């Protein structure tokens, strides 16, 4: 029985008690009330003891955990994943008039000249996946990847686009994909949060909205781990408080909270109990997780980590693997550095240098350790970049009509390139994938019918995909 069902049962019990008490039934009221209260208390106790306990999905799943590498700022698909010879050929020319009919760019005049791709491309792996020269490490795992070239989204600016990719809507306040996953599956970790967030570069424009729990109980939200100092702020005991005193105080608080939970069945109280206990366990588990001294020099070198104490995207990738090994359900990395309105060539080259090796090594290590089979790895941003130039002769504007991302792992078709765009990388030509379609498919791989994974809020059943979403069967193994 979940918390919503408990609330409904409590409301029904209160209604019956009111009838029996106030309508003159007498001793029957006492007996019935006692039975109802005992049954409800037992159900509440089981639920409140561990609301994050592992749960079975709707049907057998291909994957049971996720690493979402969110490259915020919008990586240019035209420089990384979707080579267009015609765009190179027509560099400096005006785009065809029919291409721009009814089109509005975010910041530039749509009639700006076309800008050819800045890097060479080559085919890699047995699958022949075509990738940019700035991704030499990703090229090594081409046969493990599913490259989607036909993503499209409704959003055209960063914060709405990021929220859309992470929550399925441009509106603030909805649960993130990670929160829905944790809500559906629970956590396998007793000592760490089920959903952990790691950031590098600038984080994200939309901030905590990208990993928040929205109207779901707060226990399902992402927990940010800091790159330096205490992993979680205020985790250590204040001066004068020893472990015995802290445990005693926490036990007293928990008893009071459990009494309140039995009376009102408020999910926020269950979340409070869980958060207090998690914070207590984190005092030991979080520092151990963040200490990379147990990793070999060879492993650090594979990820490109020069100083294991220095915050970096590479360090976060290694931490992601360590989190999964400790039972964490969902790990999300945010790296916002890809907004190249100008300085495109140097910017993309630097960003690839910062992220390519560690991303590929993470996939390799998961595969070597037997974790990739039931883990989904996602790499991508909120939208793509225009085929037209911005910022003199070396920049691109936001583009939501087509962009690329890659997937690997549990249930994903490996060595596969999905969909095609037109000759300029402007519009989807075949096999388009909306954000809702992607979410529906990812939930399916986690064992859920996306139309049935719902939560009732303000009189309506909400879901990650809202009223949209079709399974993308072409990307599933």
Helices and strands as residue ranges (DSSP letters): H 3-22, H 27-49, E 65-70, H 77-80, H 85-89, G 97-100, E 121-124, E 129-132, H 136-140, G 142-144, E 145-152, H 158-167, H 177-185, E 195-201, G 207-210, G 218-220, E 223-225, H 243-264, H 267-290, G 292-294, H 297-303, H 313-325, E 330-336, H 344-368, G 372-374, E 375-380, E 384-389, E 396-399, E 403-409, E 416-418, E 420-421, E 428-430, E 433-434, H 435-445, E 455-457, E 460-462, G 473-475
